[in-house]
Amino acid sequence: MNEITFGFVKPDAYQHRKEILEEFILPMELSIILEKDPYFFTEEIARRHYREHREKKRIFEIITLFTVYGIHDLDASRQEKTRLPTALYVFEGDGTLERLRKITGPTDPAAARAMAVKTGIPTIRSKYGIGMPDNAFHSSDSYESARREIMLHFKREELPKYVLEMLDKKPYKMN
């Protein structure tokens, strides 16, 4: 059954986004139907995206992954906020959510590397993840998350009509 899901290359792997697409996404025959590259998270968008992690101690690390403060002068009033680039994608295909999660790999890149050694099958995080939270790639973990994340990062008018119709279904899957 055809479905859509959401994923993005995080700032730590942004320089490898083309390789990630060529090595992992395209061979899985996942179609990219929407893309924003570069995309810059604001602190507010990062907080909304990771809202389910707000009680975790690492939420500050997650938020600062996207918005860092560069000190360009010893005078604190001259600190300037720099947003780091990401690349957002909406993918479409048969079993897309599960297939994208599989090639993304475990959340912790160290676990992803151990799994890749054991299975002989690399994942995005085993190859490009640095550590936590710098784990290279995000993929939605459920249809509800994908719907929320797509609607957070894309305006309704940016979405093709069939995508809007799909997102309005519960669960959203194309027949």
Chimera marker file (.cmm) of the C-alpha trace (Angstrom):
<marker_set name="trace">
<marker id="1" x="0.000" y="0.000" z="0.000" r="1" g="1" b="0" radius="0.5"/>
<marker id="2" x="1.387" y="3.416" z="-0.960" r="1" g="1" b="0" radius="0.5"/>
<marker id="3" x="2.027" y="5.816" z="1.904" r="1" g="1" b="0" radius="0.5"/>
<marker id="4" x="4.013" y="8.897" z="2.811" r="1" g="1" b="0" radius="0.5"/>
<marker id="5" x="6.337" y="9.730" z="5.653" r="1" g="1" b="0" radius="0.5"/>
<marker id="6" x="8.681" y="12.487" z="6.768" r="1" g="1" b="0" radius="0.5"/>
<marker id="7" x="12.421" y="12.546" z="7.290" r="1" g="1" b="0" radius="0.5"/>
<marker id="8" x="15.273" y="15.004" z="7.412" r="1" g="1" b="0" radius="0.5"/>
<marker id="9" x="19.038" y="15.154" z="7.339" r="1" g="1" b="0" radius="0.5"/>
<marker id="10" x="20.237" y="16.762" z="10.560" r="1" g="1" b="0" radius="0.5"/>
<marker id="11" x="22.876" y="19.527" z="10.674" r="1" g="1" b="0" radius="0.5"/>
<marker id="12" x="25.696" y="17.150" z="11.638" r="1" g="1" b="0" radius="0.5"/>
<marker id="13" x="25.219" y="15.186" z="8.399" r="1" g="1" b="0" radius="0.5"/>
<marker id="14" x="24.015" y="18.001" z="6.155" r="1" g="1" b="0" radius="0.5"/>
<marker id="15" x="27.246" y="17.969" z="4.150" r="1" g="1" b="0" radius="0.5"/>
<marker id="16" x="26.496" y="14.293" z="3.318" r="1" g="1" b="0" radius="0.5"/>
<marker id="17" x="22.851" y="14.743" z="2.287" r="1" g="1" b="0" radius="0.5"/>
<marker id="18" x="23.465" y="13.837" z="-1.360" r="1" g="1" b="0" radius="0.5"/>
<marker id="19" x="25.344" y="10.680" z="-0.377" r="1" g="1" b="0" radius="0.5"/>
<marker id="20" x="22.554" y="9.711" z="2.029" r="1" g="1" b="0" radius="0.5"/>
<marker id="21" x="20.007" y="10.044" z="-0.768" r="1" g="1" b="0" radius="0.5"/>
<marker id="22" x="22.149" y="8.162" z="-3.285" r="1" g="1" b="0" radius="0.5"/>
<marker id="23" x="23.300" y="5.365" z="-0.943" r="1" g="1" b="0" radius="0.5"/>
<marker id="24" x="20.162" y="4.755" z="1.105" r="1" g="1" b="0" radius="0.5"/>
<marker id="25" x="16.996" y="6.465" z="-0.146" r="1" g="1" b="0" radius="0.5"/>
<marker id="26" x="17.109" y="6.005" z="-3.925" r="1" g="1" b="0" radius="0.5"/>
<marker id="27" x="18.073" y="2.295" z="-3.843" r="1" g="1" b="0" radius="0.5"/>
<marker id="28" x="15.001" y="1.675" z="-1.636" r="1" g="1" b="0" radius="0.5"/>
<marker id="29" x="12.870" y="3.235" z="-4.391" r="1" g="1" b="0" radius="0.5"/>
<marker id="30" x="11.453" y="5.846" z="-2.039" r="1" g="1" b="0" radius="0.5"/>
<marker id="31" x="10.187" y="8.803" z="-4.032" r="1" g="1" b="0" radius="0.5"/>
<marker id="32" x="10.867" y="12.299" z="-2.743" r="1" g="1" b="0" radius="0.5"/>
<marker id="33" x="7.636" y="14.208" z="-3.308" r="1" g="1" b="0" radius="0.5"/>
<marker id="34" x="8.505" y="17.334" z="-1.301" r="1" g="1" b="0" radius="0.5"/>
<marker id="35" x="11.843" y="18.812" z="-0.333" r="1" g="1" b="0" radius="0.5"/>
<marker id="36" x="13.174" y="21.864" z="1.495" r="1" g="1" b="0" radius="0.5"/>
<marker id="37" x="16.915" y="22.245" z="1.224" r="1" g="1" b="0" radius="0.5"/>
<marker id="38" x="18.253" y="24.129" z="2.984" r="1" g="1" b="0" radius="0.5"/>
<marker id="39" x="15.758" y="24.434" z="5.806" r="1" g="1" b="0" radius="0.5"/>
<marker id="40" x="16.590" y="26.288" z="9.017" r="1" g="1" b="0" radius="0.5"/>
<marker id="41" x="14.809" y="25.312" z="12.223" r="1" g="1" b="0" radius="0.5"/>
<marker id="42" x="13.922" y="28.116" z="14.570" r="1" g="1" b="0" radius="0.5"/>
<marker id="43" x="14.118" y="27.361" z="18.267" r="1" g="1" b="0" radius="0.5"/>
<marker id="44" x="10.303" y="27.364" z="18.404" r="1" g="1" b="0" radius="0.5"/>
<marker id="45" x="9.983" y="24.899" z="15.494" r="1" g="1" b="0" radius="0.5"/>
<marker id="46" x="12.638" y="22.629" z="17.053" r="1" g="1" b="0" radius="0.5"/>
<marker id="47" x="10.721" y="22.649" z="20.359" r="1" g="1" b="0" radius="0.5"/>
<marker id="48" x="7.450" y="21.848" z="18.590" r="1" g="1" b="0" radius="0.5"/>
<marker id="49" x="9.039" y="19.121" z="16.486" r="1" g="1" b="0" radius="0.5"/>
<marker id="50" x="10.561" y="17.393" z="19.523" r="1" g="1" b="0" radius="0.5"/>
<marker id="51" x="7.690" y="18.122" z="21.906" r="1" g="1" b="0" radius="0.5"/>
<marker id="52" x="7.451" y="14.486" z="23.033" r="1" g="1" b="0" radius="0.5"/>
<marker id="53" x="11.021" y="14.801" z="24.398" r="1" g="1" b="0" radius="0.5"/>
<marker id="54" x="10.399" y="17.960" z="26.442" r="1" g="1" b="0" radius="0.5"/>
<marker id="55" x="10.616" y="16.063" z="29.757" r="1" g="1" b="0" radius="0.5"/>
<marker id="56" x="13.952" y="14.478" z="28.888" r="1" g="1" b="0" radius="0.5"/>
<marker id="57" x="17.168" y="15.914" z="30.246" r="1" g="1" b="0" radius="0.5"/>
<marker id="58" x="18.674" y="16.010" z="26.743" r="1" g="1" b="0" radius="0.5"/>
<marker id="59" x="16.032" y="18.317" z="25.256" r="1" g="1" b="0" radius="0.5"/>
<marker id="60" x="18.430" y="21.281" z="25.438" r="1" g="1" b="0" radius="0.5"/>
<marker id="61" x="21.026" y="19.294" z="23.449" r="1" g="1" b="0" radius="0.5"/>
<marker id="62" x="18.407" y="18.414" z="20.851" r="1" g="1" b="0" radius="0.5"/>
<marker id="63" x="17.245" y="22.021" z="20.487" r="1" g="1" b="0" radius="0.5"/>
<marker id="64" x="20.791" y="23.396" z="20.304" r="1" g="1" b="0" radius="0.5"/>
<marker id="65" x="21.595" y="20.886" z="17.570" r="1" g="1" b="0" radius="0.5"/>
<marker id="66" x="19.575" y="23.171" z="15.292" r="1" g="1" b="0" radius="0.5"/>
<marker id="67" x="20.149" y="26.593" z="16.822" r="1" g="1" b="0" radius="0.5"/>
<marker id="68" x="23.566" y="27.430" z="18.196" r="1" g="1" b="0" radius="0.5"/>
<marker id="69" x="25.003" y="30.645" z="19.463" r="1" g="1" b="0" radius="0.5"/>
<marker id="70" x="28.217" y="31.825" z="17.882" r="1" g="1" b="0" radius="0.5"/>
<marker id="71" x="30.367" y="34.144" z="19.941" r="1" g="1" b="0" radius="0.5"/>
<marker id="72" x="31.912" y="36.635" z="17.557" r="1" g="1" b="0" radius="0.5"/>
<marker id="73" x="33.047" y="39.068" z="20.204" r="1" g="1" b="0" radius="0.5"/>
<marker id="74" x="33.839" y="38.932" z="23.905" r="1" g="1" b="0" radius="0.5"/>
<marker id="75" x="30.954" y="41.317" z="24.465" r="1" g="1" b="0" radius="0.5"/>
<marker id="76" x="27.949" y="39.049" z="25.213" r="1" g="1" b="0" radius="0.5"/>
<marker id="77" x="25.598" y="41.604" z="23.644" r="1" g="1" b="0" radius="0.5"/>
<marker id="78" x="27.224" y="40.896" z="20.299" r="1" g="1" b="0" radius="0.5"/>
<marker id="79" x="26.476" y="37.168" z="20.335" r="1" g="1" b="0" radius="0.5"/>
<marker id="80" x="24.608" y="36.186" z="17.266" r="1" g="1" b="0" radius="0.5"/>
<marker id="81" x="22.284" y="33.251" z="16.799" r="1" g="1" b="0" radius="0.5"/>
<marker id="82" x="23.222" y="31.013" z="13.913" r="1" g="1" b="0" radius="0.5"/>
<marker id="83" x="20.790" y="28.450" z="12.590" r="1" g="1" b="0" radius="0.5"/>
<marker id="84" x="22.269" y="25.349" z="11.057" r="1" g="1" b="0" radius="0.5"/>
<marker id="85" x="20.970" y="23.884" z="7.778" r="1" g="1" b="0" radius="0.5"/>
<marker id="86" x="18.935" y="20.714" z="7.454" r="1" g="1" b="0" radius="0.5"/>
<marker id="87" x="17.268" y="19.085" z="4.452" r="1" g="1" b="0" radius="0.5"/>
<marker id="88" x="13.595" y="18.080" z="4.809" r="1" g="1" b="0" radius="0.5"/>
<marker id="89" x="11.851" y="15.431" z="2.748" r="1" g="1" b="0" radius="0.5"/>
<marker id="90" x="8.429" y="13.885" z="2.346" r="1" g="1" b="0" radius="0.5"/>
<marker id="91" x="8.794" y="10.380" z="0.950" r="1" g="1" b="0" radius="0.5"/>
<marker id="92" x="6.242" y="8.264" z="-0.851" r="1" g="1" b="0" radius="0.5"/>
<marker id="93" x="6.191" y="4.574" z="-1.690" r="1" g="1" b="0" radius="0.5"/>
<marker id="94" x="5.036" y="1.150" z="-0.680" r="1" g="1" b="0" radius="0.5"/>
<marker id="95" x="5.586" y="0.652" z="3.061" r="1" g="1" b="0" radius="0.5"/>
<marker id="96" x="7.563" y="3.890" z="3.188" r="1" g="1" b="0" radius="0.5"/>
<marker id="97" x="7.397" y="4.529" z="6.938" r="1" g="1" b="0" radius="0.5"/>
<marker id="98" x="8.711" y="1.111" z="7.942" r="1" g="1" b="0" radius="0.5"/>
<marker id="99" x="11.317" y="0.998" z="5.164" r="1" g="1" b="0" radius="0.5"/>
<marker id="100" x="12.648" y="4.458" z="6.006" r="1" g="1" b="0" radius="0.5"/>
<marker id="101" x="12.869" y="3.581" z="9.707" r="1" g="1" b="0" radius="0.5"/>
<marker id="102" x="14.821" y="0.444" z="8.806" r="1" g="1" b="0" radius="0.5"/>
<marker id="103" x="17.450" y="2.274" z="6.728" r="1" g="1" b="0" radius="0.5"/>
<marker id="104" x="17.654" y="5.078" z="9.307" r="1" g="1" b="0" radius="0.5"/>
<marker id="105" x="18.764" y="2.590" z="11.973" r="1" g="1" b="0" radius="0.5"/>
<marker id="106" x="18.736" y="2.702" z="15.784" r="1" g="1" b="0" radius="0.5"/>
<marker id="107" x="18.624" y="6.156" z="17.418" r="1" g="1" b="0" radius="0.5"/>
<marker id="108" x="22.095" y="5.862" z="18.942" r="1" g="1" b="0" radius="0.5"/>
<marker id="109" x="24.771" y="5.727" z="16.202" r="1" g="1" b="0" radius="0.5"/>
<marker id="110" x="26.931" y="3.427" z="18.376" r="1" g="1" b="0" radius="0.5"/>
<marker id="111" x="24.071" y="0.897" z="18.501" r="1" g="1" b="0" radius="0.5"/>
<marker id="112" x="23.524" y="1.411" z="14.768" r="1" g="1" b="0" radius="0.5"/>
<marker id="113" x="27.199" y="0.640" z="14.078" r="1" g="1" b="0" radius="0.5"/>
<marker id="114" x="27.090" y="-2.485" z="16.279" r="1" g="1" b="0" radius="0.5"/>
<marker id="115" x="24.000" y="-3.673" z="14.432" r="1" g="1" b="0" radius="0.5"/>
<marker id="116" x="25.628" y="-2.958" z="11.054" r="1" g="1" b="0" radius="0.5"/>
<marker id="117" x="28.678" y="-5.024" z="12.037" r="1" g="1" b="0" radius="0.5"/>
<marker id="118" x="26.467" y="-7.888" z="13.222" r="1" g="1" b="0" radius="0.5"/>
<marker id="119" x="24.137" y="-7.899" z="10.201" r="1" g="1" b="0" radius="0.5"/>
<marker id="120" x="26.474" y="-6.583" z="7.509" r="1" g="1" b="0" radius="0.5"/>
<marker id="121" x="23.789" y="-4.036" z="6.606" r="1" g="1" b="0" radius="0.5"/>
<marker id="122" x="24.755" y="-0.389" z="7.098" r="1" g="1" b="0" radius="0.5"/>
<marker id="123" x="22.198" y="2.285" z="7.992" r="1" g="1" b="0" radius="0.5"/>
<marker id="124" x="22.232" y="6.050" z="7.672" r="1" g="1" b="0" radius="0.5"/>
<marker id="125" x="23.087" y="6.417" z="11.353" r="1" g="1" b="0" radius="0.5"/>
<marker id="126" x="25.732" y="3.689" z="11.365" r="1" g="1" b="0" radius="0.5"/>
<marker id="127" x="27.570" y="5.440" z="8.547" r="1" g="1" b="0" radius="0.5"/>
<marker id="128" x="26.928" y="9.138" z="9.189" r="1" g="1" b="0" radius="0.5"/>
<marker id="129" x="25.882" y="9.432" z="12.842" r="1" g="1" b="0" radius="0.5"/>
<marker id="130" x="28.400" y="10.977" z="15.208" r="1" g="1" b="0" radius="0.5"/>
<marker id="131" x="26.746" y="10.404" z="18.581" r="1" g="1" b="0" radius="0.5"/>
<marker id="132" x="23.728" y="11.581" z="20.515" r="1" g="1" b="0" radius="0.5"/>
<marker id="133" x="21.922" y="13.781" z="19.554" r="1" g="1" b="0" radius="0.5"/>
<marker id="134" x="24.096" y="14.146" z="16.426" r="1" g="1" b="0" radius="0.5"/>
<marker id="135" x="22.655" y="11.030" z="14.843" r="1" g="1" b="0" radius="0.5"/>
<marker id="136" x="22.504" y="12.240" z="11.207" r="1" g="1" b="0" radius="0.5"/>
<marker id="137" x="18.882" y="11.608" z="10.260" r="1" g="1" b="0" radius="0.5"/>
<marker id="138" x="15.348" y="11.792" z="11.587" r="1" g="1" b="0" radius="0.5"/>
<marker id="139" x="12.492" y="9.643" z="10.338" r="1" g="1" b="0" radius="0.5"/>
<marker id="140" x="8.958" y="9.719" z="11.669" r="1" g="1" b="0" radius="0.5"/>
<marker id="141" x="8.185" y="6.859" z="14.035" r="1" g="1" b="0" radius="0.5"/>
<marker id="142" x="4.448" y="6.624" z="13.294" r="1" g="1" b="0" radius="0.5"/>
<marker id="143" x="1.786" y="7.833" z="10.887" r="1" g="1" b="0" radius="0.5"/>
<marker id="144" x="0.588" y="10.329" z="13.487" r="1" g="1" b="0" radius="0.5"/>
<marker id="145" x="4.107" y="11.733" z="13.914" r="1" g="1" b="0" radius="0.5"/>
<marker id="146" x="4.584" y="11.938" z="10.151" r="1" g="1" b="0" radius="0.5"/>
<marker id="147" x="1.308" y="13.834" z="9.766" r="1" g="1" b="0" radius="0.5"/>
<marker id="148" x="2.213" y="16.266" z="12.571" r="1" g="1" b="0" radius="0.5"/>
<marker id="149" x="5.773" y="16.782" z="11.292" r="1" g="1" b="0" radius="0.5"/>
<marker id="150" x="4.737" y="17.320" z="7.668" r="1" g="1" b="0" radius="0.5"/>
<marker id="151" x="2.125" y="19.871" z="8.739" r="1" g="1" b="0" radius="0.5"/>
<marker id="152" x="4.667" y="21.589" z="11.021" r="1" g="1" b="0" radius="0.5"/>
<marker id="153" x="7.324" y="22.048" z="8.341" r="1" g="1" b="0" radius="0.5"/>
<marker id="154" x="5.210" y="22.534" z="5.211" r="1" g="1" b="0" radius="0.5"/>
<marker id="155" x="2.394" y="25.000" z="4.685" r="1" g="1" b="0" radius="0.5"/>
<marker id="156" x="-0.883" y="23.508" z="3.472" r="1" g="1" b="0" radius="0.5"/>
<marker id="157" x="-0.564" y="25.398" z="0.204" r="1" g="1" b="0" radius="0.5"/>
<marker id="158" x="2.829" y="23.757" z="-0.413" r="1" g="1" b="0" radius="0.5"/>
<marker id="159" x="1.325" y="20.281" z="-0.275" r="1" g="1" b="0" radius="0.5"/>
<marker id="160" x="-0.133" y="18.605" z="-3.365" r="1" g="1" b="0" radius="0.5"/>
<marker id="161" x="-3.869" y="17.985" z="-3.130" r="1" g="1" b="0" radius="0.5"/>
<marker id="162" x="-3.484" y="14.195" z="-2.959" r="1" g="1" b="0" radius="0.5"/>
<marker id="163" x="-1.043" y="14.561" z="-0.036" r="1" g="1" b="0" radius="0.5"/>
<marker id="164" x="-3.523" y="16.735" z="1.861" r="1" g="1" b="0" radius="0.5"/>
<marker id="165" x="-6.257" y="14.194" z="1.189" r="1" g="1" b="0" radius="0.5"/>
<marker id="166" x="-3.981" y="11.418" z="2.414" r="1" g="1" b="0" radius="0.5"/>
<marker id="167" x="-3.038" y="13.324" z="5.581" r="1" g="1" b="0" radius="0.5"/>
<marker id="168" x="-6.708" y="13.888" z="6.347" r="1" g="1" b="0" radius="0.5"/>
<marker id="169" x="-7.353" y="10.116" z="6.379" r="1" g="1" b="0" radius="0.5"/>
<marker id="170" x="-6.843" y="8.067" z="9.532" r="1" g="1" b="0" radius="0.5"/>
<marker id="171" x="-4.534" y="6.283" z="9.134" r="1" g="1" b="0" radius="0.5"/>
<marker id="172" x="-3.276" y="8.080" z="6.083" r="1" g="1" b="0" radius="0.5"/>
<marker id="173" x="-2.468" y="5.508" z="3.435" r="1" g="1" b="0" radius="0.5"/>
<marker id="174" x="-3.193" y="5.563" z="-0.246" r="1" g="1" b="0" radius="0.5"/>
<marker id="175" x="-5.104" y="2.658" z="-1.738" r="1" g="1" b="0" radius="0.5"/>
<link id1="1" id2="2" r="1" g="1" b="0" radius="0.2"/>
<link id1="2" id2="3" r="1" g="1" b="0" radius="0.2"/>
<link id1="3" id2="4" r="1" g="1" b="0" radius="0.2"/>
<link id1="4" id2="5" r="1" g="1" b="0" radius="0.2"/>
<link id1="5" id2="6" r="1" g="1" b="0" radius="0.2"/>
<link id1="6" id2="7" r="1" g="1" b="0" radius="0.2"/>
<link id1="7" id2="8" r="1" g="1" b="0" radius="0.2"/>
<link id1="8" id2="9" r="1" g="1" b="0" radius="0.2"/>
<link id1="9" id2="10" r="1" g="1" b="0" radius="0.2"/>
<link id1="10" id2="11" r="1" g="1" b="0" radius="0.2"/>
<link id1="11" id2="12" r="1" g="1" b="0" radius="0.2"/>
<link id1="12" id2="13" r="1" g="1" b="0" radius="0.2"/>
<link id1="13" id2="14" r="1" g="1" b="0" radius="0.2"/>
<link id1="14" id2="15" r="1" g="1" b="0" radius="0.2"/>
<link id1="15" id2="16" r="1" g="1" b="0" radius="0.2"/>
<link id1="16" id2="17" r="1" g="1" b="0" radius="0.2"/>
<link id1="17" id2="18" r="1" g="1" b="0" radius="0.2"/>
<link id1="18" id2="19" r="1" g="1" b="0" radius="0.2"/>
<link id1="19" id2="20" r="1" g="1" b="0" radius="0.2"/>
<link id1="20" id2="21" r="1" g="1" b="0" radius="0.2"/>
<link id1="21" id2="22" r="1" g="1" b="0" radius="0.2"/>
<link id1="22" id2="23" r="1" g="1" b="0" radius="0.2"/>
<link id1="23" id2="24" r="1" g="1" b="0" radius="0.2"/>
<link id1="24" id2="25" r="1" g="1" b="0" radius="0.2"/>
<link id1="25" id2="26" r="1" g="1" b="0" radius="0.2"/>
<link id1="26" id2="27" r="1" g="1" b="0" radius="0.2"/>
<link id1="27" id2="28" r="1" g="1" b="0" radius="0.2"/>
<link id1="28" id2="29" r="1" g="1" b="0" radius="0.2"/>
<link id1="29" id2="30" r="1" g="1" b="0" radius="0.2"/>
<link id1="30" id2="31" r="1" g="1" b="0" radius="0.2"/>
<link id1="31" id2="32" r="1" g="1" b="0" radius="0.2"/>
<link id1="32" id2="33" r="1" g="1" b="0" radius="0.2"/>
<link id1="33" id2="34" r="1" g="1" b="0" radius="0.2"/>
<link id1="34" id2="35" r="1" g="1" b="0" radius="0.2"/>
<link id1="35" id2="36" r="1" g="1" b="0" radius="0.2"/>
<link id1="36" id2="37" r="1" g="1" b="0" radius="0.2"/>
<link id1="37" id2="38" r="1" g="1" b="0" radius="0.2"/>
<link id1="38" id2="39" r="1" g="1" b="0" radius="0.2"/>
<link id1="39" id2="40" r="1" g="1" b="0" radius="0.2"/>
<link id1="40" id2="41" r="1" g="1" b="0" radius="0.2"/>
<link id1="41" id2="42" r="1" g="1" b="0" radius="0.2"/>
<link id1="42" id2="43" r="1" g="1" b="0" radius="0.2"/>
<link id1="43" id2="44" r="1" g="1" b="0" radius="0.2"/>
<link id1="44" id2="45" r="1" g="1" b="0" radius="0.2"/>
<link id1="45" id2="46" r="1" g="1" b="0" radius="0.2"/>
<link id1="46" id2="47" r="1" g="1" b="0" radius="0.2"/>
<link id1="47" id2="48" r="1" g="1" b="0" radius="0.2"/>
<link id1="48" id2="49" r="1" g="1" b="0" radius="0.2"/>
<link id1="49" id2="50" r="1" g="1" b="0" radius="0.2"/>
<link id1="50" id2="51" r="1" g="1" b="0" radius="0.2"/>
<link id1="51" id2="52" r="1" g="1" b="0" radius="0.2"/>
<link id1="52" id2="53" r="1" g="1" b="0" radius="0.2"/>
<link id1="53" id2="54" r="1" g="1" b="0" radius="0.2"/>
<link id1="54" id2="55" r="1" g="1" b="0" radius="0.2"/>
<link id1="55" id2="56" r="1" g="1" b="0" radius="0.2"/>
<link id1="56" id2="57" r="1" g="1" b="0" radius="0.2"/>
<link id1="57" id2="58" r="1" g="1" b="0" radius="0.2"/>
<link id1="58" id2="59" r="1" g="1" b="0" radius="0.2"/>
<link id1="59" id2="60" r="1" g="1" b="0" radius="0.2"/>
<link id1="60" id2="61" r="1" g="1" b="0" radius="0.2"/>
<link id1="61" id2="62" r="1" g="1" b="0" radius="0.2"/>
<link id1="62" id2="63" r="1" g="1" b="0" radius="0.2"/>
<link id1="63" id2="64" r="1" g="1" b="0" radius="0.2"/>
<link id1="64" id2="65" r="1" g="1" b="0" radius="0.2"/>
<link id1="65" id2="66" r="1" g="1" b="0" radius="0.2"/>
<link id1="66" id2="67" r="1" g="1" b="0" radius="0.2"/>
<link id1="67" id2="68" r="1" g="1" b="0" radius="0.2"/>
<link id1="68" id2="69" r="1" g="1" b="0" radius="0.2"/>
<link id1="69" id2="70" r="1" g="1" b="0" radius="0.2"/>
<link id1="70" id2="71" r="1" g="1" b="0" radius="0.2"/>
<link id1="71" id2="72" r="1" g="1" b="0" radius="0.2"/>
<link id1="72" id2="73" r="1" g="1" b="0" radius="0.2"/>
<link id1="73" id2="74" r="1" g="1" b="0" radius="0.2"/>
<link id1="74" id2="75" r="1" g="1" b="0" radius="0.2"/>
<link id1="75" id2="76" r="1" g="1" b="0" radius="0.2"/>
<link id1="76" id2="77" r="1" g="1" b="0" radius="0.2"/>
<link id1="77" id2="78" r="1" g="1" b="0" radius="0.2"/>
<link id1="78" id2="79" r="1" g="1" b="0" radius="0.2"/>
<link id1="79" id2="80" r="1" g="1" b="0" radius="0.2"/>
<link id1="80" id2="81" r="1" g="1" b="0" radius="0.2"/>
<link id1="81" id2="82" r="1" g="1" b="0" radius="0.2"/>
<link id1="82" id2="83" r="1" g="1" b="0" radius="0.2"/>
<link id1="83" id2="84" r="1" g="1" b="0" radius="0.2"/>
<link id1="84" id2="85" r="1" g="1" b="0" radius="0.2"/>
<link id1="85" id2="86" r="1" g="1" b="0" radius="0.2"/>
<link id1="86" id2="87" r="1" g="1" b="0" radius="0.2"/>
<link id1="87" id2="88" r="1" g="1" b="0" radius="0.2"/>
<link id1="88" id2="89" r="1" g="1" b="0" radius="0.2"/>
<link id1="89" id2="90" r="1" g="1" b="0" radius="0.2"/>
<link id1="90" id2="91" r="1" g="1" b="0" radius="0.2"/>
<link id1="91" id2="92" r="1" g="1" b="0" radius="0.2"/>
<link id1="92" id2="93" r="1" g="1" b="0" radius="0.2"/>
<link id1="93" id2="94" r="1" g="1" b="0" radius="0.2"/>
<link id1="94" id2="95" r="1" g="1" b="0" radius="0.2"/>
<link id1="95" id2="96" r="1" g="1" b="0" radius="0.2"/>
<link id1="96" id2="97" r="1" g="1" b="0" radius="0.2"/>
<link id1="97" id2="98" r="1" g="1" b="0" radius="0.2"/>
<link id1="98" id2="99" r="1" g="1" b="0" radius="0.2"/>
<link id1="99" id2="100" r="1" g="1" b="0" radius="0.2"/>
<link id1="100" id2="101" r="1" g="1" b="0" radius="0.2"/>
<link id1="101" id2="102" r="1" g="1" b="0" radius="0.2"/>
<link id1="102" id2="103" r="1" g="1" b="0" radius="0.2"/>
<link id1="103" id2="104" r="1" g="1" b="0" radius="0.2"/>
<link id1="104" id2="105" r="1" g="1" b="0" radius="0.2"/>
<link id1="105" id2="106" r="1" g="1" b="0" radius="0.2"/>
<link id1="106" id2="107" r="1" g="1" b="0" radius="0.2"/>
<link id1="107" id2="108" r="1" g="1" b="0" radius="0.2"/>
<link id1="108" id2="109" r="1" g="1" b="0" radius="0.2"/>
<link id1="109" id2="110" r="1" g="1" b="0" radius="0.2"/>
<link id1="110" id2="111" r="1" g="1" b="0" radius="0.2"/>
<link id1="111" id2="112" r="1" g="1" b="0" radius="0.2"/>
<link id1="112" id2="113" r="1" g="1" b="0" radius="0.2"/>
<link id1="113" id2="114" r="1" g="1" b="0" radius="0.2"/>
<link id1="114" id2="115" r="1" g="1" b="0" radius="0.2"/>
<link id1="115" id2="116" r="1" g="1" b="0" radius="0.2"/>
<link id1="116" id2="117" r="1" g="1" b="0" radius="0.2"/>
<link id1="117" id2="118" r="1" g="1" b="0" radius="0.2"/>
<link id1="118" id2="119" r="1" g="1" b="0" radius="0.2"/>
<link id1="119" id2="120" r="1" g="1" b="0" radius="0.2"/>
<link id1="120" id2="121" r="1" g="1" b="0" radius="0.2"/>
<link id1="121" id2="122" r="1" g="1" b="0" radius="0.2"/>
<link id1="122" id2="123" r="1" g="1" b="0" radius="0.2"/>
<link id1="123" id2="124" r="1" g="1" b="0" radius="0.2"/>
<link id1="124" id2="125" r="1" g="1" b="0" radius="0.2"/>
<link id1="125" id2="126" r="1" g="1" b="0" radius="0.2"/>
<link id1="126" id2="127" r="1" g="1" b="0" radius="0.2"/>
<link id1="127" id2="128" r="1" g="1" b="0" radius="0.2"/>
<link id1="128" id2="129" r="1" g="1" b="0" radius="0.2"/>
<link id1="129" id2="130" r="1" g="1" b="0" radius="0.2"/>
<link id1="130" id2="131" r="1" g="1" b="0" radius="0.2"/>
<link id1="131" id2="132" r="1" g="1" b="0" radius="0.2"/>
<link id1="132" id2="133" r="1" g="1" b="0" radius="0.2"/>
<link id1="133" id2="134" r="1" g="1" b="0" radius="0.2"/>
<link id1="134" id2="135" r="1" g="1" b="0" radius="0.2"/>
<link id1="135" id2="136" r="1" g="1" b="0" radius="0.2"/>
<link id1="136" id2="137" r="1" g="1" b="0" radius="0.2"/>
<link id1="137" id2="138" r="1" g="1" b="0" radius="0.2"/>
<link id1="138" id2="139" r="1" g="1" b="0" radius="0.2"/>
<link id1="139" id2="140" r="1" g="1" b="0" radius="0.2"/>
<link id1="140" id2="141" r="1" g="1" b="0" radius="0.2"/>
<link id1="141" id2="142" r="1" g="1" b="0" radius="0.2"/>
<link id1="142" id2="143" r="1" g="1" b="0" radius="0.2"/>
<link id1="143" id2="144" r="1" g="1" b="0" radius="0.2"/>
<link id1="144" id2="145" r="1" g="1" b="0" radius="0.2"/>
<link id1="145" id2="146" r="1" g="1" b="0" radius="0.2"/>
<link id1="146" id2="147" r="1" g="1" b="0" radius="0.2"/>
<link id1="147" id2="148" r="1" g="1" b="0" radius="0.2"/>
<link id1="148" id2="149" r="1" g="1" b="0" radius="0.2"/>
<link id1="149" id2="150" r="1" g="1" b="0" radius="0.2"/>
<link id1="150" id2="151" r="1" g="1" b="0" radius="0.2"/>
<link id1="151" id2="152" r="1" g="1" b="0" radius="0.2"/>
<link id1="152" id2="153" r="1" g="1" b="0" radius="0.2"/>
<link id1="153" id2="154" r="1" g="1" b="0" radius="0.2"/>
<link id1="154" id2="155" r="1" g="1" b="0" radius="0.2"/>
<link id1="155" id2="156" r="1" g="1" b="0" radius="0.2"/>
<link id1="156" id2="157" r="1" g="1" b="0" radius="0.2"/>
<link id1="157" id2="158" r="1" g="1" b="0" radius="0.2"/>
<link id1="158" id2="159" r="1" g="1" b="0" radius="0.2"/>
<link id1="159" id2="160" r="1" g="1" b="0" radius="0.2"/>
<link id1="160" id2="161" r="1" g="1" b="0" radius="0.2"/>
<link id1="161" id2="162" r="1" g="1" b="0" radius="0.2"/>
<link id1="162" id2="163" r="1" g="1" b="0" radius="0.2"/>
<link id1="163" id2="164" r="1" g="1" b="0" radius="0.2"/>
<link id1="164" id2="165" r="1" g="1" b="0" radius="0.2"/>
<link id1="165" id2="166" r="1" g="1" b="0" radius="0.2"/>
<link id1="166" id2="167" r="1" g="1" b="0" radius="0.2"/>
<link id1="167" id2="168" r="1" g="1" b="0" radius="0.2"/>
<link id1="168" id2="169" r="1" g="1" b="0" radius="0.2"/>
<link id1="169" id2="170" r="1" g="1" b="0" radius="0.2"/>
<link id1="170" id2="171" r="1" g="1" b="0" radius="0.2"/>
<link id1="171" id2="172" r="1" g="1" b="0" radius="0.2"/>
<link id1="172" id2="173" r="1" g="1" b="0" radius="0.2"/>
<link id1="173" id2="174" r="1" g="1" b="0" radius="0.2"/>
<link id1="174" id2="175" r="1" g="1" b="0" radius="0.2"/>
</marker_set>
